[in-house]
Amino acid sequence: MMRHFAMLLLVAVTGLSATETPLVMQQIGGEYQIVVNPGTGTATLYRDEINSLRRLDSINFVADILRLQKTIMGERGGKPINALQTGSLTNEPRVEDMLLALPNQPTPKETADGVPSYQGRARAGEIEFWTKEPKFDGVVWGAFSSQVLMLVVPSLRTAIFYDVRAPRIVQTPLGWRNYGADCYIPQVYRSVPLPQNLLRQLPPEVQEEFTAALLANAEALAGAANKALTLKASEVWVGAGSNDRFMIIDYANNRVISYDLSTRVIRLSGVRNIEIDLLVPNIFRASPDSRVVLQEFLQDPTRKAFIDSQGFNPFDLFMLKAIASSTNVAAGGKVSPVHATVTGNRNSDRVMVDFHNARKVVTYALQGTGNQLELGAVRDYTIDSALAALDAQINDRVFARGALAQAQALVANKQKELALTVLASALNYDPGLHKVIEKDANLVKALGPEPAWQTMIDEATKDATAREAARVGAIKGAQLAREEAAKKKAGK
């Protein structure tokens, strides 16, 4: 019987892809480690001792997940409902309660489009997802707190929890949750501040912009013409705080979700729509004010002269955004748009998240006001990025001029080979310097006949042309953004 079961499990996981990084987790505040192997479906508890590694216990989470997916709990609309879909009895609130919390009256737009209410479309989306019988694809993420292990399977929108009573892992899951139901929350659930309260805490000059963006977000949520509200394929970051608190960031579906298992009940402590938090135009509970940083930057005469020489005036937020965008480096492969870490001490766990596509750092408190998920702070670092990029360009020009002077001295000392190498370095810093170099008679006479000379000049010319195009493009992009903002403000 056991051999037959093992063969079934092997078939179920054969050919599955592994996660991006090894799932090796340290117990928070403890001496134990857990290693998760997606291919075998196991999570193993270890203790790394001074002179030995002690294996203590293992569970097979894939077997649990497959069993739960095959366990039928009822039916809705003639479609079977499995245990993964409903979640365990240890959920608070239950999946059904989450769906009931969604808006159930059609908006005028929904009525005009002939589609159900938001709640009706969310229910249809759930049925559509589970009817397709999604499979475990071998991708799993994990987080290990003080006494609870959370494993998240994005392909099944499932978080499964295990009680770790070292030196044992309780074989029966503590519970499991269909976190897809939590992703349907339109804006905020069991979390502070509410959007309207967040608005009141923003500087007066950005409240209008935030309000307009908030209304546009609400209209987008209510205006979908599809009968089923379909979530995107889940992509997550997960983390654990102390006292068995956890966070899932489903960045594909723009939701931050927090769970509290300190009482061994899967208590949803909050959901936030990331898009709402990222609507904050500049800063929220963050310092120093980016405008102060900008003014300090402009007080430096060297920096001010460089900005003027590049034609970056008016040097406003539109120009800064354009500069930051023009200096982005494309990644060589698929890179997560979210990077995060858990900070803080016991009972004050915070998660710091870098939404780098939006160029914003956001902090969340896992145990915030009212023991709920709380938005801690937001900082848009567009200005910081743009100013750093400008400083880098200024420094590159200084380095380039220094390297050019060094190359000239080397030519005077008849060290042509080294001079050519140093000159190439100067052009790497500032390719536009090729115009000065080509007019330097001593350099051309001494190094021009060298085979590498023309290739070096040609490459520098090409790079200089690209940089000039980026500079002009940033100026034009900033102007277009200004004009678009003026039209919106005028109500056109």
N, C-alpha and C positions, 0 to 999 in steps of 0.2 A: 504493500500500500504506500509506504513512504517513498519507495523507489519510483513508483508511478507518479506520485505528486511531484517529486524532484524533477522528473522528465518534463512534466507539464510546465513547471516553472521555468525550466531551461528554455523550452520552446518559446515561452512568453517573452523572455528578455533577450534572446539571441538576436544579434545584429543591431542592438540599440546603441545609440551614440552616447558617449560619455559627456559629463559636464565639462565646462571650460577649465576648471581648476579642481584639484583634489578636495574632497569634502572631509577635512580634518578639523575638528572643533575642540576647543578647550572649554572646560566647564567654568562658568563665571564664578569666581571666588572659591574654586575648589581644586582638587588634585587629579581629576579624571579627564579623559579625552574620549571622543567618539569619532570613529572613522566610518564613513558611508561609501559603499561601493555600489553605484547605480547598476552596473552590469550584473552583479549577483543579487542585487536587491537587499543587501544586508547593511545593518548599522551595528558596529561592534564597540563595546565599552572597554577602554584600556586604562591602566594607570602606569604612567611612565615613572618608574622608580630610579634610584641613583645608578644601580648596576644592572637593571633588568627592565624589560617591558612585560607587564602582566596583562594578559587577556582575561577579561572578567565575564562578559556576557554578550550575546548577540540577539538581534531580532531580525525578521525578514519583513520589511515594510511592503515590498511588492506583493507578497502573498496576501497580506492584509488588504491591500488596495484592490487586488483582483477579486478577492472574496466579497468585499463590500460592493464592488460594482456589479457583481452577479446576484446580489441579494435584493430581491424585489420587495419594496415596501408598500406598494399600492399602484394606483394608476390615476392619470388625469387626462381627460379628453381622449380616452382610449389608448393612451400611451403609458407604458410601464414607468414607474419611478423607482430608481435604485437607491441604495443606502448612501452612496457618495453624494447623490443629488440632494437628499434631504438633510444630510449631516447627522451627527450623533445626537442622542438625547441630552448630552451634556452641553449643548449650545445655548447660549443666552445672548441675544434673542435667537430663535430658530430661523431657519431659512424662510419658512412661510411668513413669519412675522416681518422679516425684512422686505419681502414682496408686498405685504399689506401696508407697509409704511410709505410706499411709493405713491405719487399722485394718481388718483383713480378717476378723476374727472377730465374728459377730453378738453384740450384747449381749443379756441376757435380755429387755429391752424390745423390741428388734428381732425377736427370735425369737417373742415373744408376739404381735407385730403382723404377723408373717408377711412381713417385709420383709428385703432383703439387708443385709449388713454396711455400715458407713459407706463403705468402699471401693467396694463394689458399687453403692451409691446414687450415689456421686460419678461413677462410670463411666457409669451410666445418665443422669445429668444432663448429662455431656459429649455423649453421643450425641444426647440430646434437643435440646440447644442447636444443634449443628452440622447436624443433620438438617433443621432449620427454615430452613437457608441464610440466616443473618443477613446484612444488608446494611450497607454503609458509609453512615451517615446524615449525613455532612458534619461531624460533630463530631470534632475532633482536638486533642490537647494535646501540647505539646512541651517539651523541655529540652535545652540545649546545654552540654556540659561543655567540657573543654579540646580534645579531638579527636574526640568522638563526639556525634552528634545522635540523640536518642531521640524518636520520634513514637508517641503512644499513641492508639489508636482504640477507645474504650470499647464501641461497638456490636458490635465483633468480638473484644473481649477480647484485643487484639493490641498488642504493643509491637514496633516495627520500628526497627532501629538502622543508622546510616550512619557510615562512617569519613570524617572530615573532614580531608583533607590539604591544607590551604590552600596555594594558592588554588583547590583542587579539592575536590569531593565525590565520593568513589568511587561510581560509578553502581550497582554491584551492592551490595545491602544486606549489611552486616556480619553480620546475622542477624535473626531475629525470634522472639518468644516468645508463646506462648499463656498469658498470665498468669492466665487463669481457673483453670487447674490449680493454681496457687499459692494461689488463694483457698479451696481446699477444705481446706487445712491446719487442723485443729481448733483448735489453740492456738498452739504455737510450733515453728518449724523453723529450725535453724541460727542461733539467736538467744539472747541472754542478757539478763536472767536467766530461767531457767525459772520457771514459776509457783510451784513449791515453794520455790525459792530466793528468789523475790521475797517470799513469805510470811515467810520467816525474817528478812528485812531490815526488815519493817514493825514499828512499835511494838507491844508486847505487847497493848495494849488494843484494837487494831483487827484483830488476827490472826484472831480468831473470826469477825468480820463478813466478812473477806476470804475465809476458808475456806468459809463458807456460800454466799457469792456464787459462788465458783469451782465448787463442787459443782453448784449450780443451773445454771450455764453448761454444764458437762459433760453434765448430764442432758438439757438442751435439745438439744444437738448429737446425742446418741445416741437421743433419743426421737422423732424425726420419723417419722410413720407413712407417709410417701410412699415409693414405690419408687425415685423419682429425687430426688437431692439437687439442687434447682434454685437456682442463684445468682440474685440480683436483677440487674436491668439495671445494668450497671457505670456508676458515676459516680466521677470521679477528680480528684485533685490530683497533679501530677507536679513533680519538681524534680531538679536536678543539683548534685552537689558537685564538688570538684576531683578530678583523677586519674580522670576518667571513671567516676564512681559516680553511681547514680541511685536515685530513690525514686518509687514509685507508692503513693498512698493511695487505695484503693478504698473510700470511706466507705459506699457502698451495701451492700457485703459485709463491712464491718468488718475489713479487712486492710491492714496496712502491709507493703510488699514492697520489698526493696532488691536492686539488681543492681550487679555490679562488672565493668566492661569494660576494665579497665586492661591486660589481656593479650589483648584482642580476642576473648575468649570470653565469652558471656553467662552469667556465673557468678552464680547466685542466692546472695546473701550473707545472706539472712534473710527470714523471714515472721513476723509477729506478729498475733495476734487482738486487734484494738483493744479489744474488749469486756473482755478479760482485764486489759489495762493500765488501763482506766477503772474497774475494780473497786476500785482503790486508794482507800480511803475518804477520806483527807485529803491527806497529802504523802508523797513518796518522794524522798529526796535533794534536798529543797528547803528553803529557809529564807526568812524566819523561820517558825517554827511558827504556824499560824493561831490556835492557842489563846493564844499570847503576844500576838498582835495584838488578839485579843478582850479580853484582860484589860487591856491598855493603853487600849483604847477605853472600858471601863467605869470606869476611874479618873478620867475627866473628868466633873465634876459636872453640867455642862450636858447632856452626852450621856445620863448616867444618869437625869437628871430627865425628859428627853424620852421615854426608853424606858418609864419608869414611867407617864408621862402617857398613853401610847398603849396601855397594858395588855399590853406585849410580854414578860410574865414568865410562866413561867421563860424567861429569855433564853438558850436553849440552841441546839444545832445545828438542831433541828427548827424552832424559831422563825426562825432565820436563813435556812434554806432556803425557808421560806414567804414571808419578806419578799423574798428575791431573786426568787422566782417571781412575786410580785405586782407587781414593778416592771419585768418584761420588757416590751419594746416590740415589738409585732408588725411584721414586715417587710412592706413594701408589695408585694413580689413574691417569687419563688423565690430564696432565699438559700442558698448552700452552707453546710452545717453545719461545714465545715472551712476554716480559714485557716492557712497555713503559710509558712515562709520557711527558707532554708538559712543557717546561721550558721557561725562558726568559720573556721579557717585550713586551709591545705593539709594533708592527711593527718589532719585532726581535724574533718572536716565533721560538723555536727550539724543536724538539722532540728527546728525548734520549731513545734509544732502546737497551735492553739487549737480544741478541740472545744467550741464555745461552747454547744451545747445541753446538754452535760454540765457546763458551767462548769469545765472542766479544761484546763490547759496541760501538754503532754507534750513531752519532748525525746527524740530518737533520735540515736544516733551511727551514721553510715553505715559507719565503719570502727572498730568497737568491739573489745572483748576477743576475741581469736582471729580478728581480721579479719572479724567477723560484725556483723550488725545488733544494736545493743544499746539497750535501754531506758535512757535517761539519767536522767530525773527526771519526777515527776508533781506537780502542785500543783492542788488543788481550790480555786478562787477564789470559792466560794459565800460564805464569810464575808467576803472582801474586797468582793464585790459588794453584799452586804447592808449592811455598815457604810458603804460609800460612798453607798448609797441613803439611809440614815438621816442621814448628814451633809448630804446634799443637801436633805432635808426640813427639817432644823434651820436650815440657811442660808436656805432659802426663806422660813421664818417670820420670820427676822431681816430679810431684804430687804423682806418684805411690811409689817412694822411700820414700817420706815423710810420706805417709799413712802406709807403711810397718814399718817404725820406730815407728810410733804412736801405731800400733798394737802390736809391740814387747814390748813397754812400758806398754801397758794395760795388756798384759799377765803377766808381772812381778808384776803387782798390783792385780793379780787375777780377772781381769774384763774380763772374757772369752767371754761372750755374745757380749759385745761391741767390743772386739778385733776382733771377727769373722766378724762383720759388717764392720769394718774399713778395714779389710783384703780383703773382697769382693770388696770394693771400689777401693783398690789398683790394684786388678786384672782387674777391669773394665778399668782403665787407661792404664795398661800395662799387658795384659794376659801372656806375656812371662816371667813375674816375678814368675810364678808358679814354675819354676825350682829352683829359689833361696829359695822360701818358703818351698818347699818339702825337702830341705837340712838343714833347720833350725830346729835343734833338739828340742829346747824349744817350738817352735810353734807346731810342730808335736805332741809332748808329751801332750801339754795343750789342743790343739784344735782338734787333729786327731780323738778322740773318739766322737766328736760332730756329730750329724746326717747330718748337712749341709756341713761338711768339704769336703767329697769326691765329692759331687755334685758340689761344688764350684771349686774344682781342675779340675774335668772333663770338666766343661764348659770353664774354662780358657785355658785348653789344646787345646780344640776344636777351640776356638777363636784365640789362638796363631798360630795354624796350618794354619788357613785361612789367617791370616795376613802375615805369611811367604810365603804362596802361592802367595799372591798379590804382595809382594816385588819381588819375583823371576820372576813373570809374567811381572812386570813393566820393569825389567832389560832385559828380553828376548824381550819384545815388542819394547823397545828402540833400541836394536841391530838390529832387523829385519827392523825397519824403517830406520836406518842408511844405511843398505845394499841396501834397495830398492831405497833410494835417490841417492846412489852412482851409481846404475845401470842406473837410469834415466839420471843422469848427464853425464855418459859415452855414452849415446845414445843407450844402449842395449835394 
